[in-house]
Amino acid sequence: MTGPISLPAGSDRPFVLIVSHQLTGHIAPMTRITAALHARGWETFYLGPTAHQHRIEAAGAVFIPLRDDADLNDKAYYENPPQQNYASLSWPERVLIDLQKQCLEPLPAQWSCFKDALLSIQARDPTRGVILLAEAFFYGALPLFYGAKSPDGVPIQSILGSVCVSVTVPAIRSVDLPPAGYPFPFDPSPEGRARNAKLWERSWERKARHLTTLLNAKMREAGATRDVNEIFLSGANYTCHETILQLGVPSLEYPRSDWPPGFKFAGLVQGPPKSASQTNSAPAEPQIPWWPDLVSNSAIDNRPTNNPDKKPRKKVIVVAQGTVEINPHDLIIPTIRAFASRDDVYVVAILGWKNASLSGYDVEIPPNTRIADYLSYDAALAHADVWVHNAGFGAVNHGIANGVPMVVAGEGMDKTENARRVAWSGIGVDLGCAQPSAEQVREGIERVLQDEQFTKRVRELQEESKKIDCFSMVHNELLRIAKTRPGIKQSPVSNGV
């Protein structure tokens, strides 16, 4: 095994250009990586939406703004969706709209901004070169791999290489899996593979045909000279890169037989630091009036059993809906109502946006419930017994990082796939819907509280995560590219899909 690669920090290293999809759930893990790279001496530049400028700059990167329709504000997008009947559509229909509006239609504008970012970085020091660190669902860099010319003044050889970071379940086609979102269990048998092939070629190809066509049209508009020779969401946005770093742990993911070259599990960015070298330090104590209630409740476990003042510790249920599905009637309010009469439980509800509140919603806040507009998941989960959420990939990994079993209820984007993996891996209960009743939530939580196997299993995955230092993996991959300079992979010429 070769020893670690090292390069002096600062001006002797290449610049790092970071790009990502504009949604909060994609930017949050990428800014944690950005902060870790900044702490290790890398000069980072982040091409991102103006709504997240403060978060990006706080991570130590030079912020470069996206423009025009590439500058997506995800909160505004979901508050004012792109078509009037959006909320009434089924989740598969909404996903197709989101992929079109968020990923493909802005691609030419993203590409224009990407080229300008390269020019800006090159002007700082044309001798150092640039490494591209790309989250998988930023399509605006894809033309570079399909024949589009780098901007004048930026020789293609000055882009030393590229690394993909996957912050969702890997949307890469496999013989062992149906297309994402199809309600079939993992089945790598010959019969299962035959079924998967039919679903890809006969069903998903038809449903995604307009997106496959749109991707190629937008790529050509951006200057690409070749089509992407595959059905949409087969993985070209991953496999174009030198290396694919998949956030998460292997035991959460189906053991497919055909991972692409360069694919590596990279562990978690969530949770408390695993070593002194990591920069995502333990969360500070939140400045919330009721926070001492949670801390003192957790401290009960540390009191001697013969202490006459020792009261039973209350179970703590933390519930959140992330930053996309923000109607609290989906999951937060059913969870509050499910345990409203229980004095042996705390329900901690995290609303997900600054200054959010439940005023205006028909819900009475019971004495056992604590509300936060915005709160670090890691801070709350340090005190939790159950983690209730709508199956965002980041939320799942927060649960693993903190060793807290979960109850999930989510649809849309990758949430259905995440929820299935929660159940398959044994770390929690999938309620199988996005808007469960209070009774469904209560039954799921009681099941997790009563069956110790869920806690045992999630802590096994937590231990697995502790053995993978995500930030060091990214750092070392950048060092390898800085040394070997593999350049930008060019896709082969093809005759189309």
TAHU-V351001 format. One record per residue. N is the residue number from 1. PSI is psi in whole degrees, 0 to 359 (NA if undefined). OMEGA is omega in radians with two decimals (NA if undefined). Layout:
N_PSI_OMEGA + N_PSI_OMEGA
//
This chain:
1_132_-3.10 + 2_152_3.13 + 3_172_-3.11 + 4_144_3.07 + 5_142_3.11 + 6_144_2.99 + 7_143_3.11 + 8_145_3.09 + 9_161_3.01 + 10_224_-2.90 + 11_350_3.09 + 12_351_3.13 + 13_156_3.01 + 14_161_2.95 + 15_158_3.07 + 16_122_3.06 + 17_121_-3.09 + 18_132_3.10 + 19_149_3.11 + 20_161_2.96 + 21_154_-2.93 + 22_354_-3.12 + 23_148_-3.13 + 24_319_-3.12 + 25_341_3.06 + 26_322_-3.10 + 27_323_-3.06 + 28_309_3.11 + 29_328_-3.13 + 30_327_3.10 + 31_331_3.02 + 32_319_3.07 + 33_318_3.12 + 34_314_-3.14 + 35_321_3.13 + 36_320_3.11 + 37_319_3.09 + 38_318_3.14 + 39_337_3.14 + 40_9_2.99 + 41_9_3.09 + 42_140_3.00 + 43_114_-3.02 + 44_146_3.08 + 45_134_-3.05 + 46_115_3.06 + 47_108_-3.00 + 48_177_-3.13 + 49_147_-3.08 + 50_335_3.12 + 51_340_-3.10 + 52_19_-3.11 + 53_315_-3.09 + 54_315_3.13 + 55_318_-3.10 + 56_315_-3.14 + 57_327_3.09 + 58_337_3.10 + 59_357_3.08 + 60_5_-3.12 + 61_155_2.92 + 62_122_-3.09 + 63_130_3.04 + 64_120_-2.99 + 65_140_2.86 + 66_157_-3.08 + 67_165_2.99 + 68_223_-3.07 + 69_354_3.03 + 70_341_-3.07 + 71_74_-3.06 + 72_132_2.98 + 73_107_-2.99 + 74_325_3.11 + 75_315_3.11 + 76_324_-3.14 + 77_314_-3.09 + 78_337_3.03 + 79_330_3.13 + 80_76_-3.01 + 81_165_-2.95 + 82_348_3.02 + 83_155_-2.93 + 84_323_-3.08 + 85_18_-3.04 + 86_313_-3.06 + 87_335_-3.11 + 88_353_-3.13 + 89_157_3.02 + 90_158_-3.08 + 91_324_3.07 + 92_325_3.11 + 93_320_3.12 + 94_323_3.13 + 95_317_3.14 + 96_320_3.09 + 97_315_-3.12 + 98_317_3.13 + 99_320_3.13 + 100_311_-3.02 + 101_325_-3.04 + 102_325_-3.00 + 103_316_-2.94 + 104_311_-3.12 + 105_324_3.11 + 106_0_-3.00 + 107_312_3.13 + 108_320_3.11 + 109_320_3.08 + 110_316_-3.14 + 111_318_3.11 + 112_316_3.11 + 113_322_3.12 + 114_316_3.11 + 115_318_3.11 + 116_323_3.10 + 117_318_3.09 + 118_318_3.12 + 119_317_-3.13 + 120_318_-3.14 + 121_318_-3.13 + 122_324_-3.12 + 123_336_-3.14 + 124_319_3.11 + 125_99_-3.06 + 126_353_-3.08 + 127_346_-2.96 + 128_332_-3.11 + 129_169_-3.07 + 130_139_2.96 + 131_132_-3.14 + 132_123_3.05 + 133_104_-2.93 + 134_121_2.94 + 135_143_-2.88 + 136_326_-3.01 + 137_19_2.89 + 138_102_-3.07 + 139_350_-3.04 + 140_347_3.07 + 141_350_-3.03 + 142_325_3.12 + 143_331_-3.14 + 144_329_-3.08 + 145_357_-3.09 + 146_36_2.95 + 147_353_3.10 + 148_142_-3.08 + 149_141_2.98 + 150_157_-3.08 + 151_152_3.07 + 152_132_-3.12 + 153_355_3.09 + 154_90_3.12 + 155_141_-3.10 + 156_330_-3.14 + 157_347_3.09 + 158_346_3.01 + 159_102_-2.89 + 160_338_-3.12 + 161_178_-3.09 + 162_148_3.10 + 163_133_3.04 + 164_136_2.99 + 165_123_3.13 + 166_118_-3.10 + 167_12_3.04 + 168_178_2.94 + 169_145_-3.03 + 170_116_3.12 + 171_65_-3.11 + 172_127_-3.08 + 173_140_3.12 + 174_145_3.06 + 175_340_-3.04 + 176_353_-3.01 + 177_145_2.96 + 178_171_3.04 + 179_154_-3.11 + 180_137_3.07 + 181_347_3.13 + 182_135_-2.98 + 183_60_3.12 + 184_144_-3.13 + 185_160_3.05 + 186_124_-3.09 + 187_95_-3.12 + 188_11_3.11 + 189_165_3.07 + 190_321_3.13 + 191_318_3.11 + 192_321_3.13 + 193_322_3.09 + 194_318_3.08 + 195_315_-3.12 + 196_317_-3.12 + 197_319_3.11 + 198_319_3.14 + 199_319_3.12 + 200_310_-2.96 + 201_332_-3.06 + 202_328_-3.07 + 203_299_-3.08 + 204_324_3.12 + 205_320_3.14 + 206_314_-3.11 + 207_324_-3.04 + 208_5_-3.03 + 209_319_-3.12 + 210_330_3.10 + 211_321_3.07 + 212_315_3.13 + 213_318_-3.14 + 214_319_3.11 + 215_312_-3.13 + 216_322_3.12 + 217_316_-3.13 + 218_325_3.07 + 219_315_3.12 + 220_321_3.10 + 221_326_3.13 + 222_353_3.09 + 223_2_3.08 + 224_146_-3.13 + 225_357_-3.12 + 226_150_3.06 + 227_159_3.00 + 228_111_-2.92 + 229_61_3.12 + 230_163_3.03 + 231_142_-3.10 + 232_141_-3.09 + 233_27_3.01 + 234_344_3.01 + 235_9_-3.13 + 236_327_-3.14 + 237_350_3.02 + 238_306_-2.92 + 239_351_3.05 + 240_341_-3.03 + 241_160_3.14 + 242_318_-3.09 + 243_146_3.04 + 244_115_3.10 + 245_108_-3.09 + 246_115_3.06 + 247_145_-3.10 + 248_183_-3.13 + 249_150_-3.09 + 250_326_-3.04 + 251_349_3.04 + 252_340_-3.00 + 253_144_3.07 + 254_138_-3.07 + 255_71_-3.12 + 256_157_-3.02 + 257_354_-2.94 + 258_47_3.04 + 259_141_-3.14 + 260_161_3.08 + 261_142_3.09 + 262_3_-3.13 + 263_132_3.14 + 264_137_2.95 + 265_133_-2.99 + 266_8_3.10 + 267_201_-2.98 + 268_146_2.94 + 269_346_-3.11 + 270_163_3.02 + 271_175_3.11 + 272_160_-3.11 + 273_143_3.14 + 274_342_3.12 + 275_168_-3.12 + 276_340_-3.10 + 277_348_-3.09 + 278_152_-3.01 + 279_352_3.09 + 280_78_-2.99 + 281_162_-3.13 + 282_140_-3.07 + 283_142_3.08 + 284_157_3.11 + 285_123_-3.13 + 286_142_3.11 + 287_72_-3.12 + 288_133_-3.05 + 289_325_-3.08 + 290_0_-3.06 + 291_321_3.10 + 292_333_3.08 + 293_316_-3.11 + 294_317_-3.12 + 295_315_-3.12 + 296_327_3.09 + 297_318_3.11 + 298_328_-3.10 + 299_343_-3.14 + 300_325_-3.13 + 301_338_-3.10 + 302_356_3.14 + 303_148_3.10 + 304_144_-3.10 + 305_336_-3.13 + 306_8_3.10 + 307_119_-3.10 + 308_340_-3.14 + 309_0_-3.07 + 310_122_3.07 + 311_157_3.10 + 312_138_3.09 + 313_136_3.09 + 314_143_3.02 + 315_141_-3.09 + 316_121_3.10 + 317_118_3.10 + 318_130_-3.12 + 319_138_3.10 + 320_160_3.11 + 321_9_3.12 + 322_209_-3.00 + 323_8_-3.14 + 324_297_3.10 + 325_94_-2.94 + 326_7_3.06 + 327_112_-3.03 + 328_345_3.08 + 329_342_-3.14 + 330_311_-3.00 + 331_322_-3.07 + 332_309_-3.10 + 333_317_3.04 + 334_324_3.13 + 335_318_3.09 + 336_315_-3.10 + 337_328_-3.10 + 338_330_-3.07 + 339_22_-3.05 + 340_330_-3.06 + 341_4_-3.05 + 342_125_3.09 + 343_4_3.09 + 344_16_-3.05 + 345_143_2.86 + 346_134_2.96 + 347_119_3.11 + 348_113_-3.09 + 349_123_3.14 + 350_117_-3.00 + 351_337_2.94 + 352_347_3.12 + 353_144_3.08 + 354_135_3.09 + 355_10_3.04 + 356_153_3.11 + 357_169_3.09 + 358_6_3.05 + 359_139_-3.07 + 360_349_3.06 + 361_144_-3.06 + 362_78_3.14 + 363_135_3.04 + 364_130_-3.11 + 365_113_-3.11 + 366_165_-3.08 + 367_336_-3.07 + 368_6_-3.05 + 369_138_3.09 + 370_131_-3.05 + 371_135_3.01 + 372_134_3.06 + 373_316_-3.09 + 374_128_-3.05 + 375_139_3.07 + 376_125_3.07 + 377_319_-3.11 + 378_321_3.12 + 379_314_-3.11 + 380_319_-3.06 + 381_342_3.05 + 382_342_-3.11 + 383_6_-2.93 + 384_152_2.97 + 385_330_3.12 + 386_143_-3.11 + 387_112_-3.08 + 388_124_-3.10 + 389_177_-3.06 + 390_33_2.86 + 391_29_2.92 + 392_148_-3.08 + 393_320_3.10 + 394_319_3.13 + 395_319_3.08 + 396_315_-3.10 + 397_330_3.00 + 398_318_3.10 + 399_316_3.11 + 400_314_-3.09 + 401_329_-3.11 + 402_1_3.09 + 403_38_-3.09 + 404_121_3.10 + 405_159_-2.94 + 406_159_2.97 + 407_124_-3.02 + 408_146_3.13 + 409_95_-3.06 + 410_151_3.04 + 411_159_3.09 + 412_155_-3.06 + 413_234_-3.14 + 414_10_-2.98 + 415_322_3.11 + 416_317_3.12 + 417_319_3.12 + 418_316_-3.11 + 419_319_3.12 + 420_324_3.14 + 421_328_3.05 + 422_313_3.14 + 423_316_-3.10 + 424_321_-3.10 + 425_349_3.09 + 426_16_-3.08 + 427_1_-3.14 + 428_187_-3.09 + 429_132_3.05 + 430_118_-3.14 + 431_349_3.01 + 432_17_3.12 + 433_171_-3.13 + 434_341_-3.07 + 435_72_-3.09 + 436_158_3.02 + 437_166_3.08 + 438_323_-3.14 + 439_319_3.09 + 440_317_3.12 + 441_314_-3.14 + 442_314_-3.12 + 443_319_3.12 + 444_316_-3.14 + 445_317_3.12 + 446_323_3.10 + 447_316_3.13 + 448_319_-3.13 + 449_328_-3.05 + 450_338_-3.10 + 451_107_-3.08 + 452_345_-3.12 + 453_330_3.11 + 454_316_3.11 + 455_318_3.13 + 456_315_-3.07 + 457_317_-3.12 + 458_330_3.09 + 459_334_2.99 + 460_318_3.09 + 461_327_3.06 + 462_316_3.11 + 463_322_3.08 + 464_318_-3.12 + 465_328_-3.11 + 466_341_-3.13 + 467_355_-3.13 + 468_114_3.13 + 469_97_-3.04 + 470_312_-3.04 + 471_324_3.08 + 472_326_3.10 + 473_315_3.11 + 474_313_3.12 + 475_312_-3.10 + 476_327_3.09 + 477_321_3.08 + 478_320_3.09 + 479_320_3.13 + 480_316_-3.14 + 481_321_3.10 + 482_327_-3.14 + 483_315_-2.99 + 484_336_3.08 + 485_62_-3.10 + 486_342_3.14 + 487_191_-3.11 + 488_124_3.08 + 489_134_3.05 + 490_131_-3.14 + 491_150_3.14 + 492_153_3.05 + 493_137_-3.11 + 494_175_3.12 + 495_16_-3.13 + 496_179_-3.08 + 497_NA_NA
//
